Amino acid sequence: MAMIQVLARSSLAWLVIGFVVPVVLVAFGTYVGVLMALQEFFGAESWEDAVDGGNE
C-alpha cells in the first residue's frame, strides 16, 4: 500500500510508467509480428529455424 502512495505522489514515476509501458508493448508487438511474418513466409517456427533455413 505504501508503494501505491509513493507512486501517486511522484509525477516522475507516472512519467516513467507512461513511457516504459507503451515502449514495452510496441516492442513485444513488433517481436510477435515479425515472428508471425517469418512463420508465414519461411515456414519457420522460431528464430533459429528462420536463420538456419530449417536445415538440421
N, C-alpha and C positions, 0 to 999 in steps of 0.2 A: 504494500500500500504506500509506503514511503517513496518508492521509486516513481509511482504514478504522480505523486505530489511534486516531486522534483522535476519531472518531465513537464508537468502542467505549468510550472513557473518559468521554465527556461525556454526562451524563444529560440535560442541556438539549437537546442535539442530538436525542436519542431522543424527547424530549417534542415538539419541533418537528416531527420526521418523523411521529410518531404523530398529530399534529393536522392537519398540512398534507395528508398523503396521503388521509385519509378525506374532507376537505373538497373536495379536487380531484375525487375520484371521485364524490361526491354532486353537485357542480356539473356535471360532464360528463354524468352520467346524467340529470340534470334537463334539460339542454340537449337531449340526444338524445330524451328522452321528449316534450318539448314540440314539437320539430320533427316527430317522428312523428305526434303528435296533429294538428298543423297540416296535414300532408300528408293525413292521413285525413279530416279534417273539411272542409278547404277545397280539397283537391287541389293544395296549394302544394308546390313543390319547394324553396323557400328562404324565408328571412325576407322578402326583397324581394317575392316573389310573394304571400305572405300579406298583407303590408301594402298592396301595390299592388292587390290583388284580382285579379291575373292580367291586368290591362289593360296593353297595351303601346302 
